[in-house]
Amino acid sequence: MVDHLTRVTVHASGGRAAEMASALAARGFSVRVERRRFVAESTTVEAQEAKAWLRARGFADREFEVFLEYVRQWGIL
């Protein structure tokens, strides 16, 4: 089984950073502030889906970064 974590980072000093953080929270992301950035994380939303969703709401690619991490979960044999 492979799980994933989608992380979206936004510079908190950006003009629409708070608006984007609020939109991501409404989409189901957990949002926190870390080193002058908003960090939004989700294990249910895929990276491409998150990017398309933000673009559809008028946010430009230069306003955010999307990271995707895969984690393999080992079972018991």
C-alpha positions as CSV (number, residue, x, y, z in Angstrom):
1,M,0.0,0.0,0.0
2,V,1.3,3.5,-0.9
3,D,0.0,6.6,0.8
4,H,0.7,10.2,-0.3
5,L,0.9,13.6,1.2
6,T,0.2,16.7,-0.9
7,R,1.8,19.9,0.5
8,V,1.1,23.4,-0.8
9,T,3.3,26.3,0.4
10,V,2.5,30.0,0.0
11,H,4.7,32.9,1.1
12,A,2.7,34.6,3.9
13,S,3.8,38.0,2.7
14,G,2.1,37.5,-0.7
15,G,-0.8,39.7,-1.5
16,R,-3.4,36.9,-1.6
17,A,-1.7,34.4,0.7
18,A,-4.4,34.5,3.4
19,E,-7.1,34.2,0.8
20,M,-5.4,31.1,-0.7
21,A,-4.8,29.6,2.8
22,S,-8.5,30.0,3.5
23,A,-9.5,28.4,0.2
24,L,-7.2,25.4,0.9
25,A,-8.7,25.0,4.4
26,A,-12.2,25.0,2.9
27,R,-11.0,22.3,0.4
28,G,-10.0,20.1,3.4
29,F,-6.3,20.9,3.8
30,S,-4.9,21.4,7.2
31,V,-3.2,24.8,7.2
32,R,-0.4,26.1,9.5
33,V,2.1,28.9,9.5
34,E,5.7,27.9,9.3
35,R,8.7,30.3,8.8
36,R,6.7,33.1,7.1
37,R,4.8,30.7,4.9
38,F,1.4,29.1,5.0
39,V,1.7,25.3,4.7
40,A,-1.3,23.3,3.6
41,E,-1.3,19.5,3.7
42,S,-3.7,16.8,2.6
43,T,-3.6,13.0,2.3
44,T,-6.8,12.9,0.2
45,V,-6.2,15.5,-2.5
46,E,-3.7,14.7,-5.3
47,A,-1.1,17.3,-6.3
48,Q,-2.4,17.7,-9.9
49,E,-6.0,18.1,-8.5
50,A,-4.8,20.7,-6.0
51,K,-3.0,22.7,-8.7
52,A,-5.9,22.6,-11.1
53,W,-8.3,23.6,-8.3
54,L,-6.1,26.6,-7.3
55,R,-5.8,27.7,-11.0
56,A,-9.5,27.5,-11.5
57,R,-9.9,30.0,-8.6
58,G,-7.7,32.5,-10.3
59,F,-4.4,31.8,-8.5
60,A,-1.2,31.9,-10.6
61,D,1.5,29.2,-10.5
62,R,4.0,31.7,-9.2
63,E,1.9,32.3,-6.1
64,F,2.3,28.8,-4.7
65,E,4.4,25.6,-4.7
66,V,3.0,22.1,-4.7
67,F,4.9,19.1,-3.4
68,L,3.9,15.4,-3.4
69,E,5.4,12.8,-1.1
70,Y,4.8,9.1,-1.3
71,V,5.1,6.8,1.7
72,R,5.1,3.1,1.5
73,Q,3.3,1.3,4.3
74,W,4.6,-2.2,5.0
75,G,2.2,-4.8,6.2
76,I,2.8,-8.0,8.2
77,L,3.4,-11.2,6.2
